[in-house]
Amino acid sequence: MKSRVQIQKRLDESRRRLENLQIESQKDKYYKLSYEITNKTLEEILNENITEDEMNRKLDKLKEKNITLQKEERIIELLKNNITMRVYNWVLNDKNNVEIEWVPLKYK
């Protein structure tokens, strides 16, 4: 699991990116959404002092929710849920090979 210092550093970077983001295209809107969800989730983790076990339970609930959202074809909510899952995965993963920001492949 990442340390509080690493999480705070990532939160600061995400805030900076959001602040500097120029929204000119649909891709930029996805990045904006990604940064906003990332910031909210990281702030929650820091403020609530969420433990690794709690985070794993939340991640499991998000995975379950994803199945429901996919079946119901609720795409926007699925996108938001996936971004939140990526943040939890990043925090839980000691390596830095997980990128948080997610943009649909057609915009990469």
Rosetta constraint file for C-alpha pairs under 8 A:
AtomPair CA 1 CA 52 HARMONIC 6.92 0.50
AtomPair CA 1 CA 91 HARMONIC 5.67 0.50
AtomPair CA 1 CA 92 HARMONIC 4.23 0.50
AtomPair CA 1 CA 93 HARMONIC 5.59 0.50
AtomPair CA 1 CA 94 HARMONIC 5.29 0.50
AtomPair CA 2 CA 6 HARMONIC 6.05 0.50
AtomPair CA 2 CA 7 HARMONIC 6.53 0.50
AtomPair CA 2 CA 90 HARMONIC 7.98 0.50
AtomPair CA 2 CA 91 HARMONIC 5.19 0.50
AtomPair CA 2 CA 92 HARMONIC 6.31 0.50
AtomPair CA 2 CA 93 HARMONIC 6.92 0.50
AtomPair CA 2 CA 94 HARMONIC 5.76 0.50
AtomPair CA 3 CA 7 HARMONIC 6.28 0.50
AtomPair CA 4 CA 8 HARMONIC 6.00 0.50
AtomPair CA 4 CA 46 HARMONIC 6.89 0.50
AtomPair CA 5 CA 9 HARMONIC 6.06 0.50
AtomPair CA 6 CA 10 HARMONIC 6.18 0.50
AtomPair CA 7 CA 11 HARMONIC 6.13 0.50
AtomPair CA 7 CA 42 HARMONIC 6.84 0.50
AtomPair CA 7 CA 46 HARMONIC 7.58 0.50
AtomPair CA 7 CA 91 HARMONIC 7.13 0.50
AtomPair CA 8 CA 12 HARMONIC 6.13 0.50
AtomPair CA 8 CA 42 HARMONIC 7.77 0.50
AtomPair CA 8 CA 46 HARMONIC 7.61 0.50
AtomPair CA 9 CA 13 HARMONIC 6.24 0.50
AtomPair CA 10 CA 14 HARMONIC 6.09 0.50
AtomPair CA 11 CA 15 HARMONIC 6.14 0.50
AtomPair CA 11 CA 38 HARMONIC 7.69 0.50
AtomPair CA 11 CA 39 HARMONIC 5.91 0.50
AtomPair CA 11 CA 42 HARMONIC 6.28 0.50
AtomPair CA 11 CA 43 HARMONIC 7.45 0.50
AtomPair CA 12 CA 16 HARMONIC 6.18 0.50
AtomPair CA 13 CA 17 HARMONIC 6.19 0.50
AtomPair CA 14 CA 18 HARMONIC 6.16 0.50
AtomPair CA 14 CA 35 HARMONIC 5.96 0.50
AtomPair CA 14 CA 38 HARMONIC 7.36 0.50
AtomPair CA 14 CA 39 HARMONIC 6.63 0.50
AtomPair CA 15 CA 19 HARMONIC 6.10 0.50
AtomPair CA 15 CA 35 HARMONIC 7.24 0.50
AtomPair CA 15 CA 39 HARMONIC 6.84 0.50
AtomPair CA 16 CA 20 HARMONIC 6.22 0.50
AtomPair CA 17 CA 21 HARMONIC 5.94 0.50
AtomPair CA 17 CA 35 HARMONIC 7.66 0.50
AtomPair CA 18 CA 32 HARMONIC 6.30 0.50
AtomPair CA 18 CA 35 HARMONIC 6.01 0.50
AtomPair CA 18 CA 36 HARMONIC 7.59 0.50
AtomPair CA 21 CA 28 HARMONIC 7.49 0.50
AtomPair CA 21 CA 32 HARMONIC 7.39 0.50
AtomPair CA 22 CA 28 HARMONIC 7.18 0.50
AtomPair CA 23 CA 28 HARMONIC 5.08 0.50
AtomPair CA 23 CA 29 HARMONIC 6.33 0.50
AtomPair CA 23 CA 32 HARMONIC 7.92 0.50
AtomPair CA 24 CA 28 HARMONIC 6.30 0.50
AtomPair CA 25 CA 29 HARMONIC 6.65 0.50
AtomPair CA 26 CA 30 HARMONIC 6.52 0.50
AtomPair CA 27 CA 31 HARMONIC 6.42 0.50
AtomPair CA 27 CA 103 HARMONIC 7.09 0.50
AtomPair CA 27 CA 107 HARMONIC 5.85 0.50
AtomPair CA 28 CA 32 HARMONIC 6.13 0.50
AtomPair CA 29 CA 33 HARMONIC 6.20 0.50
AtomPair CA 30 CA 34 HARMONIC 6.07 0.50
AtomPair CA 30 CA 102 HARMONIC 7.87 0.50
AtomPair CA 30 CA 103 HARMONIC 6.01 0.50
AtomPair CA 31 CA 35 HARMONIC 6.10 0.50
AtomPair CA 31 CA 101 HARMONIC 6.98 0.50
AtomPair CA 31 CA 102 HARMONIC 7.25 0.50
AtomPair CA 31 CA 103 HARMONIC 6.55 0.50
AtomPair CA 32 CA 36 HARMONIC 6.16 0.50
AtomPair CA 33 CA 37 HARMONIC 6.19 0.50
AtomPair CA 33 CA 80 HARMONIC 7.98 0.50
AtomPair CA 34 CA 38 HARMONIC 5.97 0.50
AtomPair CA 34 CA 80 HARMONIC 7.72 0.50
AtomPair CA 34 CA 83 HARMONIC 6.42 0.50
AtomPair CA 34 CA 101 HARMONIC 5.73 0.50
AtomPair CA 34 CA 102 HARMONIC 6.47 0.50
AtomPair CA 34 CA 103 HARMONIC 7.83 0.50
AtomPair CA 35 CA 39 HARMONIC 5.96 0.50
AtomPair CA 35 CA 101 HARMONIC 6.95 0.50
AtomPair CA 36 CA 40 HARMONIC 6.18 0.50
AtomPair CA 37 CA 41 HARMONIC 6.06 0.50
AtomPair CA 37 CA 80 HARMONIC 7.22 0.50
AtomPair CA 37 CA 83 HARMONIC 6.94 0.50
AtomPair CA 37 CA 84 HARMONIC 6.61 0.50
AtomPair CA 38 CA 42 HARMONIC 6.02 0.50
AtomPair CA 38 CA 83 HARMONIC 7.15 0.50
AtomPair CA 38 CA 84 HARMONIC 6.72 0.50
AtomPair CA 38 CA 87 HARMONIC 6.30 0.50
AtomPair CA 38 CA 100 HARMONIC 7.49 0.50
AtomPair CA 38 CA 101 HARMONIC 7.76 0.50
AtomPair CA 39 CA 43 HARMONIC 5.97 0.50
AtomPair CA 40 CA 44 HARMONIC 6.17 0.50
AtomPair CA 41 CA 45 HARMONIC 6.25 0.50
AtomPair CA 41 CA 84 HARMONIC 6.67 0.50
AtomPair CA 41 CA 87 HARMONIC 7.07 0.50
AtomPair CA 42 CA 46 HARMONIC 6.21 0.50
AtomPair CA 42 CA 87 HARMONIC 7.38 0.50
AtomPair CA 43 CA 47 HARMONIC 5.85 0.50
AtomPair CA 44 CA 48 HARMONIC 5.75 0.50
AtomPair CA 44 CA 49 HARMONIC 8.00 0.50
AtomPair CA 45 CA 49 HARMONIC 5.80 0.50
AtomPair CA 45 CA 50 HARMONIC 5.32 0.50
AtomPair CA 46 CA 50 HARMONIC 7.11 0.50
AtomPair CA 50 CA 54 HARMONIC 6.09 0.50
AtomPair CA 50 CA 55 HARMONIC 6.45 0.50
AtomPair CA 51 CA 55 HARMONIC 6.16 0.50
AtomPair CA 52 CA 56 HARMONIC 6.17 0.50
AtomPair CA 52 CA 92 HARMONIC 7.07 0.50
AtomPair CA 53 CA 57 HARMONIC 6.30 0.50
AtomPair CA 54 CA 58 HARMONIC 6.19 0.50
AtomPair CA 55 CA 59 HARMONIC 6.04 0.50
AtomPair CA 55 CA 88 HARMONIC 6.84 0.50
AtomPair CA 55 CA 92 HARMONIC 7.85 0.50
AtomPair CA 56 CA 60 HARMONIC 6.18 0.50
AtomPair CA 57 CA 61 HARMONIC 6.33 0.50
AtomPair CA 58 CA 62 HARMONIC 6.20 0.50
AtomPair CA 59 CA 63 HARMONIC 6.23 0.50
AtomPair CA 59 CA 85 HARMONIC 6.24 0.50
AtomPair CA 59 CA 88 HARMONIC 6.67 0.50
AtomPair CA 59 CA 89 HARMONIC 7.97 0.50
AtomPair CA 60 CA 64 HARMONIC 6.31 0.50
AtomPair CA 61 CA 65 HARMONIC 6.11 0.50
AtomPair CA 62 CA 66 HARMONIC 6.13 0.50
AtomPair CA 62 CA 81 HARMONIC 6.66 0.50
AtomPair CA 62 CA 85 HARMONIC 6.66 0.50
AtomPair CA 63 CA 67 HARMONIC 6.73 0.50
AtomPair CA 63 CA 85 HARMONIC 7.74 0.50
AtomPair CA 64 CA 68 HARMONIC 6.85 0.50
AtomPair CA 65 CA 69 HARMONIC 6.18 0.50
AtomPair CA 65 CA 81 HARMONIC 7.97 0.50
AtomPair CA 66 CA 70 HARMONIC 6.02 0.50
AtomPair CA 66 CA 78 HARMONIC 6.21 0.50
AtomPair CA 66 CA 81 HARMONIC 6.90 0.50
AtomPair CA 66 CA 82 HARMONIC 7.66 0.50
AtomPair CA 67 CA 71 HARMONIC 6.27 0.50
AtomPair CA 68 CA 72 HARMONIC 6.19 0.50
AtomPair CA 69 CA 73 HARMONIC 5.82 0.50
AtomPair CA 69 CA 74 HARMONIC 5.30 0.50
AtomPair CA 69 CA 75 HARMONIC 7.34 0.50
AtomPair CA 69 CA 77 HARMONIC 7.11 0.50
AtomPair CA 69 CA 78 HARMONIC 5.80 0.50
AtomPair CA 70 CA 74 HARMONIC 6.49 0.50
AtomPair CA 70 CA 75 HARMONIC 7.39 0.50
AtomPair CA 70 CA 78 HARMONIC 6.94 0.50
AtomPair CA 74 CA 78 HARMONIC 6.10 0.50
AtomPair CA 75 CA 79 HARMONIC 6.11 0.50
AtomPair CA 76 CA 80 HARMONIC 6.34 0.50
AtomPair CA 77 CA 81 HARMONIC 6.05 0.50
AtomPair CA 78 CA 82 HARMONIC 6.06 0.50
AtomPair CA 79 CA 83 HARMONIC 6.35 0.50
AtomPair CA 80 CA 84 HARMONIC 6.38 0.50
AtomPair CA 81 CA 85 HARMONIC 6.21 0.50
AtomPair CA 82 CA 86 HARMONIC 6.20 0.50
AtomPair CA 83 CA 87 HARMONIC 6.41 0.50
AtomPair CA 83 CA 100 HARMONIC 7.21 0.50
AtomPair CA 83 CA 101 HARMONIC 7.22 0.50
AtomPair CA 83 CA 102 HARMONIC 6.58 0.50
AtomPair CA 84 CA 88 HARMONIC 6.44 0.50
AtomPair CA 85 CA 89 HARMONIC 6.10 0.50
AtomPair CA 86 CA 90 HARMONIC 6.04 0.50
AtomPair CA 86 CA 98 HARMONIC 7.90 0.50
AtomPair CA 86 CA 99 HARMONIC 7.77 0.50
AtomPair CA 86 CA 100 HARMONIC 5.57 0.50
AtomPair CA 86 CA 101 HARMONIC 7.99 0.50
AtomPair CA 87 CA 91 HARMONIC 6.27 0.50
AtomPair CA 87 CA 100 HARMONIC 5.67 0.50
AtomPair CA 88 CA 92 HARMONIC 6.08 0.50
AtomPair CA 89 CA 93 HARMONIC 5.91 0.50
AtomPair CA 89 CA 98 HARMONIC 7.60 0.50
AtomPair CA 90 CA 94 HARMONIC 7.82 0.50
AtomPair CA 90 CA 96 HARMONIC 7.53 0.50
AtomPair CA 90 CA 98 HARMONIC 5.63 0.50
AtomPair CA 90 CA 99 HARMONIC 7.23 0.50
AtomPair CA 90 CA 100 HARMONIC 6.65 0.50
AtomPair CA 93 CA 98 HARMONIC 7.71 0.50
AtomPair CA 103 CA 107 HARMONIC 6.42 0.50
AtomPair CA 103 CA 108 HARMONIC 6.76 0.50
AtomPair CA 104 CA 108 HARMONIC 6.89 0.50
